[in-house]
Amino acid sequence: MSSTHPILADISAGISELKKNPMSVIEQGEGMPVAILNRNEPVFYAIPAKAYEELIDKLEDIELAKIAKERIDEPEIEVSWDDL
């Protein structure tokens, strides 16, 4: 029984193509992730450094927003600037 897998990138390349010319494969993505396929199934995504950094920044923002939302109803603590 075969199964299908979603490809979460607009561009895909075979693993053999990646081995031959990795930078060419990355450039085909024009700054976006490239799905790397093995036997027509995605095995990993090649993500340019800038796109990866943006992804990590967004994940950190989501985590910080979650923390802020959890703390919104906590009592405030008065602090003097001199105490800092």
N, CA, C and O atoms as a DFTB+ gen file, in Angstrom:
336 C
 N C O
     1  1       0.838      -1.167       0.000
     2  2       0.000       0.000       0.000
     3  2       0.894       1.244       0.000
     4  3       1.765       1.382       0.858
     5  1       0.682       2.135      -0.944
     6  2       1.484       3.355      -0.989
     7  2       0.740       4.468      -0.269
     8  3      -0.488       4.478      -0.198
     9  1       1.499       5.382       0.253
    10  2       0.888       6.521       0.924
    11  2       1.419       7.798       0.278
    12  3       2.497       7.814      -0.315
    13  1       0.647       8.845       0.406
    14  2       1.082      10.126      -0.135
    15  2       1.547      11.016       1.003
    16  3       1.111      10.876       2.145
    17  1       2.425      11.916       0.671
    18  2       2.970      12.833       1.661
    19  2       2.858      14.250       1.125
    20  3       3.200      14.495      -0.032
    21  1       2.391      15.182       1.933
    22  2       2.339      16.565       1.449
    23  2       3.751      17.108       1.264
    24  3       4.658      16.786       2.031
    25  1       3.920      17.916       0.263
    26  2       5.194      18.592       0.044
    27  2       4.962      20.051       0.395
    28  3       4.207      20.752      -0.279
    29  1       5.611      20.496       1.443
    30  2       5.374      21.825       1.986
    31  2       6.378      22.844       1.438
    32  3       6.948      23.639       2.185
    33  1       6.576      22.802       0.143
    34  2       7.454      23.759      -0.536
    35  2       6.995      23.860      -1.984
    36  3       6.435      22.914      -2.537
    37  1       7.237      25.004      -2.583
    38  2       6.854      25.188      -3.989
    39  2       7.826      24.496      -4.934
    40  3       7.464      24.154      -6.060
    41  1       9.051      24.288      -4.482
    42  2      10.094      23.688      -5.310
    43  2      10.549      22.385      -4.659
    44  3      10.688      22.302      -3.439
    45  1      10.775      21.382      -5.482
    46  2      11.321      20.123      -4.967
    47  2      12.448      19.667      -5.884
    48  3      12.523      20.062      -7.047
    49  1      13.313      18.837      -5.343
    50  2      14.436      18.290      -6.104
    51  2      14.748      16.910      -5.564
    52  3      14.522      16.622      -4.388
    53  1      15.260      16.074      -6.420
    54  2      15.671      14.743      -5.987
    55  2      16.979      14.794      -5.237
    56  3      17.778      15.715      -5.406
    57  1      17.187      13.801      -4.413
    58  2      18.404      13.753      -3.609
    59  2      19.647      13.634      -4.497
    60  3      20.708      14.153      -4.148
    61  1      19.521      12.955      -5.639
    62  2      20.672      12.843      -6.539
    63  2      21.015      14.202      -7.149
    64  3      22.189      14.519      -7.340
    65  1      19.990      15.007      -7.456
    66  2      20.231      16.363      -7.959
    67  2      20.920      17.213      -6.905
    68  3      21.803      18.010      -7.222
    69  1      20.513      17.042      -5.644
    70  2      21.136      17.775      -4.545
    71  2      22.608      17.401      -4.417
    72  3      23.455      18.267      -4.198
    73  1      22.913      16.115      -4.554
    74  2      24.304      15.662      -4.457
    75  2      25.164      16.257      -5.571
    76  3      26.317      16.620      -5.340
    77  1      24.608      16.356      -6.773
    78  2      25.359      16.864      -7.924
    79  2      25.695      18.344      -7.783
    80  3      26.823      18.760      -8.046
    81  1      24.704      19.138      -7.363
    82  2      24.916      20.581      -7.313
    83  2      24.041      21.205      -6.231
    84  3      22.986      21.765      -6.529
    85  1      24.476      21.108      -4.978
    86  2      23.630      21.584      -3.874
    87  2      23.266      23.069      -3.967
    88  3      22.125      23.434      -3.683
    89  1      24.199      23.919      -4.352
    90  2      23.897      25.351      -4.399
    91  2      22.885      25.673      -5.495
    92  3      22.069      26.581      -5.334
    93  1      22.927      24.951      -6.588
    94  2      21.947      25.159      -7.647
    95  2      20.542      24.827      -7.160
    96  3      19.586      25.535      -7.476
    97  1      20.421      23.754      -6.395
    98  2      19.122      23.358      -5.838
    99  2      18.606      24.442      -4.902
   100  3      17.436      24.817      -4.970
   101  1      19.473      24.948      -4.030
   102  2      19.071      25.996      -3.092
   103  2      18.646      27.255      -3.846
   104  3      17.657      27.893      -3.485
   105  1      19.388      27.609      -4.885
   106  2      19.061      28.812      -5.659
   107  2      17.721      28.686      -6.363
   108  3      17.044      29.692      -6.572
   109  1      17.322      27.481      -6.732
   110  2      16.027      27.274      -7.385
   111  2      14.880      27.694      -6.470
   112  3      13.820      28.105      -6.944
   113  1      15.090      27.591      -5.179
   114  2      14.055      27.970      -4.219
   115  2      13.883      29.466      -4.067
   116  3      12.924      29.915      -3.438
   117  1      14.786      30.243      -4.625
   118  2      14.718      31.703      -4.557
   119  2      14.468      32.209      -3.137
   120  3      13.609      33.061      -2.912
   121  1      15.226      31.675      -2.191
   122  2      15.137      32.116      -0.801
   123  2      14.143      31.353       0.048
   124  3      14.057      31.579       1.255
   125  1      13.401      30.463      -0.559
   126  2      12.406      29.675       0.174
   127  2      12.899      28.230       0.311
   128  3      13.836      27.837      -0.384
   129  1      12.285      27.434       1.192
   130  2      12.692      26.039       1.346
   131  2      12.487      25.224       0.063
   132  3      11.597      25.501      -0.740
   133  1      13.332      24.227      -0.095
   134  2      13.224      23.288      -1.208
   135  2      13.021      21.898      -0.609
   136  3      13.808      21.463       0.232
   137  1      11.979      21.207      -1.036
   138  2      11.729      19.841      -0.556
   139  2      12.695      18.913      -1.274
   140  3      12.789      18.940      -2.501
   141  1      13.405      18.101      -0.526
   142  2      14.310      17.120      -1.105
   143  2      13.608      15.768      -1.052
   144  3      13.179      15.307       0.006
   145  1      13.503      15.148      -2.231
   146  2      12.755      13.899      -2.367
   147  2      13.678      12.711      -2.556
   148  3      14.728      12.812      -3.190
   149  1      13.271      11.594      -1.998
   150  2      13.918      10.311      -2.228
   151  2      12.801       9.349      -2.625
   152  3      11.896       9.069      -1.838
   153  1      12.878       8.852      -3.850
   154  2      11.819       7.986      -4.394
   155  2      10.452       8.666      -4.315
   156  3       9.454       8.061      -3.924
   157  1      10.442       9.931      -4.696
   158  2       9.228      10.745      -4.757
   159  2       8.576      11.010      -3.399
   160  3       7.403      11.381      -3.348
   161  1       9.295      10.831      -2.323
   162  2       8.791      11.165      -0.994
   163  2       9.711      12.198      -0.369
   164  3      10.932      12.059      -0.447
   165  1       9.148      13.240       0.255
   166  2      10.008      14.235       0.904
   167  2      10.751      13.615       2.085
   168  3      10.155      12.957       2.937
   169  1      12.068      13.840       2.117
   170  2      12.875      13.324       3.219
   171  2      13.415      14.444       4.106
   172  3      13.675      14.239       5.291
   173  1      13.580      15.620       3.523
   174  2      13.937      16.793       4.318
   175  2      13.769      18.038       3.465
   176  3      13.538      17.967       2.258
   177  1      13.891      19.186       4.131
   178  2      13.776      20.464       3.444
   179  2      15.097      21.197       3.556
   180  3      15.659      21.323       4.644
   181  1      15.587      21.678       2.431
   182  2      16.788      22.504       2.410
   183  2      16.308      23.951       2.563
   184  3      15.591      24.478       1.713
   185  1      16.720      24.571       3.660
   186  2      16.229      25.905       3.981
   187  2      17.404      26.875       3.999
   188  3      18.359      26.673       4.749
   189  1      17.346      27.929       3.180
   190  2      18.420      28.923       3.205
   191  2      18.555      29.547       4.595
   192  3      17.576      29.638       5.337
   193  1      19.748      29.969       4.938
   194  2      20.027      30.509       6.270
   195  2      19.079      31.645       6.643
   196  3      18.569      31.675       7.763
   197  1      18.835      32.577       5.728
   198  2      17.968      33.714       6.043
   199  2      16.545      33.255       6.365
   200  3      15.932      33.753       7.309
   201  1      16.018      32.311       5.586
   202  2      14.671      31.801       5.841
   203  2      14.617      31.074       7.187
   204  3      13.634      31.192       7.919
   205  1      15.667      30.326       7.512
   206  2      15.730      29.613       8.798
   207  2      15.752      30.612       9.951
   208  3      15.042      30.441      10.942
   209  1      16.569      31.652       9.817
   210  2      16.655      32.661      10.869
   211  2      15.310      33.353      11.077
   212  3      14.917      33.611      12.214
   213  1      14.599      33.656       9.985
   214  2      13.279      34.275      10.094
   215  2      12.293      33.333      10.779
   216  3      11.472      33.770      11.586
   217  1      12.371      32.058      10.462
   218  2      11.503      31.062      11.085
   219  2      11.750      30.987      12.591
   220  3      10.805      30.963      13.381
   221  1      13.011      30.951      12.980
   222  2      13.353      30.897      14.404
   223  2      12.867      32.162      15.117
   224  3      12.341      32.082      16.227
   225  1      13.042      33.332      14.484
   226  2      12.554      34.576      15.081
   227  2      11.045      34.525      15.309
   228  3      10.560      34.940      16.362
   229  1      10.306      34.020      14.330
   230  2       8.849      33.925      14.465
   231  2       8.459      32.958      15.577
   232  3       7.534      33.232      16.342
   233  1       9.154      31.836      15.671
   234  2       8.866      30.879      16.744
   235  2       9.134      31.497      18.116
   236  3       8.370      31.282      19.057
   237  1      10.220      32.264      18.228
   238  2      10.517      32.942      19.492
   239  2       9.433      33.969      19.819
   240  3       9.024      34.091      20.973
   241  1       8.966      34.709      18.808
   242  2       7.892      35.684      19.022
   243  2       6.623      34.997      19.517
   244  3       5.955      35.497      20.422
   245  1       6.293      33.858      18.926
   246  2       5.099      33.106      19.350
   247  2       5.240      32.666      20.800
   248  3       4.290      32.765      21.577
   249  1       6.415      32.184      21.165
   250  2       6.653      31.732      22.541
   251  2       6.557      32.903      23.518
   252  3       5.965      32.771      24.589
   253  1       7.138      34.049      23.152
   254  2       7.065      35.225      24.024
   255  2       5.630      35.718      24.161
   256  3       5.217      36.114      25.251
   257  1       4.872      35.701      23.080
   258  2       3.458      36.116      23.141
   259  2       2.667      35.184      24.062
   260  3       1.801      35.634      24.812
   261  1       2.966      33.896      24.001
   262  2       2.290      32.919      24.867
   263  2       2.600      33.208      26.336
   264  3       1.703      33.183      27.179
   265  1       3.860      33.479      26.638
   266  2       4.251      33.792      28.017
   267  2       3.548      35.067      28.484
   268  3       3.031      35.119      29.600
   269  1       3.529      36.092      27.635
   270  2       2.875      37.356      28.001
   271  2       1.388      37.146      28.253
   272  3       0.828      37.697      29.200
   273  1       0.753      36.347      27.402
   274  2      -0.680      36.085      27.558
   275  2      -0.958      35.346      28.871
   276  3      -1.944      35.635      29.548
   277  1      -0.094      34.397      29.231
   278  2      -0.264      33.650      30.476
   279  2      -0.100      34.556      31.698
   280  3      -0.717      34.326      32.738
   281  1       0.730      35.579      31.562
   282  2       1.037      36.439      32.706
   283  2       0.168      37.688      32.787
   284  3       0.313      38.466      33.730
   285  1      -0.718      37.901      31.842
   286  2      -1.465      39.158      31.767
   287  2      -2.315      39.425      33.009
   288  3      -2.509      40.584      33.377
   289  1      -2.819      38.394      33.654
   290  2      -3.677      38.579      34.825
   291  2      -2.919      38.487      36.145
   292  3      -3.532      38.561      37.210
   293  1      -1.599      38.328      36.094
   294  2      -0.820      38.271      37.330
   295  2      -0.767      39.658      37.958
   296  3      -0.799      40.666      37.251
   297  1      -0.685      39.711      39.278
   298  2      -0.624      41.026      39.939
   299  2       0.677      41.755      39.570
   300  3       1.726      41.147      39.360
   301  1       0.555      43.073      39.502
   302  2       1.725      43.888      39.205
   303  2       2.574      44.049      40.454
   304  3       2.058      44.059      41.572
   305  1       3.866      44.174      40.256
   306  2       4.789      44.394      41.369
   307  2       5.439      45.755      41.161
   308  3       6.070      46.004      40.134
   309  1       5.279      46.619      42.134
   310  2       5.869      47.956      42.051
   311  2       7.366      47.847      42.347
   312  3       7.776      47.217      43.322
   313  1       8.167      48.472      41.489
   314  2       9.620      48.471      41.667
   315  2      10.120      49.884      41.439
   316  3       9.718      50.554      40.488
   317  1      10.988      50.321      42.309
   318  2      11.598      51.644      42.171
   319  2      12.817      51.542      41.264
   320  3      13.553      50.556      41.295
   321  1      13.014      52.577      40.457
   322  2      14.200      52.576      39.582
   323  2      15.478      52.523      40.434
   324  3      16.487      51.969      39.998
   325  1      15.438      53.084      41.622
   326  2      16.610      53.065      42.505
   327  2      16.920      51.658      42.992
   328  3      18.070      51.348      43.304
   329  1      15.897      50.798      43.060
   330  2      16.112      49.407      43.511
   331  2      16.745      48.549      42.430
   332  3      17.269      47.472      42.713
   333  1      16.697      49.022      41.202
   334  2      17.266      48.235      40.107
   335  2      18.718      48.466      40.064
   336  3      19.408      47.902      39.215
